Every structure is written in structure tokens, then in C-alpha cells.
Amino acid sequence: MNSRVLALVFTLLVCASAHAATFTKSTQLSPGSYGDVVLAGSGGTLTVGSKGGAQLSSLVVQSSGWTVDGTCGTASKLGIKIGPPSGLRVVTIANGADNTVLKYVELEHRGLLRSTSDDAIYAVSGNNGGSTGIHLSHCYVHDASRTLWLSYFARNVEIDNCYFARVRGDGTHHTDMVSVNSSGDAAGWSIHDNTFEDASGTGYIVIKDSVQGGFDIYRNKFTQTADWKGAVAQGPVTNTAGDTNSDTRVVGNVFTNIKVRAALLFTGSGTSNTASGNVWNNCKREVIGFTDADVTTTTASTTTHTVP
């Protein structure tokens, strides 16, 4: 093959890799690699066959009404994997897209201790007032250097039966495991029956940088493994200085081995925040900014998540 033909082939390959595959209607993926994928049009469902095995480098949801469903074979198998990406995001929910569902999907970022602002799930668009109706279920989200979830303006969000694991930067930028911003005082969030393992930075679930309310956080497990080198400065559920948080209920969660601090900590002038039925194992119990009810009830989580 002469040099001119080789140059042409190389150019074609570069051009092909620079363009994402765009789906505008419901599609069943076959096993294989799809590169960067965009979901557009009027919505639909991205599914996978019974063998699973579909891998995307990254995903951008540009329009409302999309479901990404990795259900295949047995109920515990995740048939679609997204990541690691070449850029900063694994999944981007763009344009204020509403009613986005991801279930039975693995989301893997590029790893820890990076200087870049890597976020596994990124939903920050203020278009149309922000995204509503995001639902994340039975997903494994792991290994990012800034956040595993970063959202602004998102309302009516449900996160359930997911496993979030490992977020740690190199110290050059702020890190949280789940960072929730500017969702308003009637946010309508429900975070339940998840496992959150090995965070660093401010905390695990950080509801911050604004006036926010309307959060139910229940039956989750927050843990720190013995060999984890990171630490959280505040705790499993917290905010940051100057925030006002109200109408938040933290019920029946289990906190285990969390260092440096394992607090439920809301500063500011918020009201109607309640905590009950939570259990602290091998970490100091602190509850600040919440009306603290019985911490020894049997309502605590029995949820167990393992790496898929």
C-alpha cells in the first residue's frame, strides 16, 4: 500500500472516530463497542439482547424521554457498560432533557487522583429550567476524580439500588461523591436502597451552593473500606457554608467506618430536617441541623450491593 493510500486510510479512521453514533429512535444493541453515543430525536429506549455485552465510550442524552436499559439474562447482570471515556464525562444529560432513565448499566470513569474535573454523571444544563424526572436504578457507578454525580437544577430525581464506589482527586479541585446544586426548595428527590463506598472531599451526598429542600434519603449504606486513603471532611449527608437546606429526611441509613467525620450536618437557617433510625458503626455519631429521633430502631438498611 503506497503512502498516499495509507494517508487516506488514516484520515478516514480519524474522521470516523471523531463523530459519535447518534440514535433517534428505539434501538436494541448487539454485543460490541459503539464508541461515543448521542441520544436525540423524540426519545425511545436503548436496550441490549439477552447476551448483553454492549459497550459505549460515553453517552450524551440530548432530548427528553430516553431510557437506557441494560437488563439481560439474570436480574443482576448489567448488559450495557459506558466508559471509560476519552473526555471528562461518562454520561451527560444535556439541554435540560427530561425523563431520562438509566437502569442495569455500569458507568466507569478514568480512575482516581487525576487533576482533571472528571464527573461520571453530569446534568448541569439550565435549559427548560433544568432536567426533571431523572431515574437511576440498579447501576454501578465508579472511579472518578471529582464526582460520580454532578447536577444543577435537577428536580424529581430518583436514585435507587445503585452501587457508587470510589471518588478521589489529586487535591487540586473540590470532590464529592454526589453533588446536588440549585434544585430548589421543592426538589422532589428520593435516594434509597443504595450503597455508597469510599468517598473523599466534602462528603458522600452534598446538597449545596443554594437554597434547597425536598429530599428523602433512606435505607442506604455508607461505608469506607479499610485500605481507602481518602477521607470526607463533613459526612454522609451534608451541605457547605452559607447554604439553606429544609424539608430533608434522612431515615434508616447505616454509616460504617467513615473517617474523618461521619456527620449528618446541615449548617444555615433551614427548617424541618429530620433524622431517624440511622445507625453508626465504628464511627462517631453527629447530627447537626436535623431534628434527631431514635437512632436505635430496626428501620435501618439491610440492602447489600456487590460489584456486578
Steps between C-alpha positions, in 0.01 A plus 500: 500500500657833394537802728212692341256214563627458856445870565145475366423197719639678804291810426185291464564325830555830683186650353296193587620502859427871539126460439264347756237248402159668527177311576166671445268205560484186713787264428617163629877484523696191405812396691796718404649848531312809388734787589339830596120492475244781479127456568289755314161529330177452693621236743496121506667203666855375459504132593726198464438135414506214748878462466572860597853610417433845354767760583486875439789737556270781611135600476335838440123524545390798292122463513229396741339160542796265469546175694828308496418148620782250542273223627612164364512141616482488880367798691841587647690521171580839353479462124621849400827658608584866441862613534773560564463813285769693320362827642372633831155334513363148482134604466384854422133594526496810281255772400291457815374167364217353709400145592837332453523146638816291538465151645724194515791698359863521611661845484879500536714813496874536438620436854611688810755768590466689174537876472207528259137564597364155421130436573329168434148646465475864398160674492559873535304661215258772604308479172124459551557568869724196537435128467210330674419133542851350497492141627814297570437140607714187546811668364867469596669842489867513586851646493497873428728778619239772569144364535297194414195726464493875434171677439357850494127586482397130495160421654292189561803273501502141625818300567440146623678167533827635363859446605717814504868430563819704521545868431827672577690782332857615526419793729482768229119516488193447719370142517171344613343167426154640415483878454150653485470871418218751446210253494267743677298478819261234363756276332314171529807278534497140624830319568444155643631145527845584364855430609747789510859385553830688533447871450738790550459875515205665673271198526300223341174684420560875499193721449663836454556848359139621520162483676374142463235277653290191439742207535429148629817299570426158645618140535844572354836368612797736525833325550874549495720199433805430713761587235333816366740797510245777457280662765189719521525828685134517603295184457253278315230769456608863519509844340758778482537835671223748425245246373139478616355149504146410609249216485762227481444158660790262569355171621620145560851534357814323620837678531805274540870577554476853361801721568568789567142600574169312477257783570157583376585869476286787372625848578290805425145601592299215350205335676308170510802275455456167681720198567376168640589133510860555388784283628868590545748209498857574606467871433393797709132589497441869430167655403501878446219696336251212521234409753652171615258223592574148622827368355456142618185395319492201266419704189864511392605372161548132432587570137816327373669587173792318345712592201315367193 
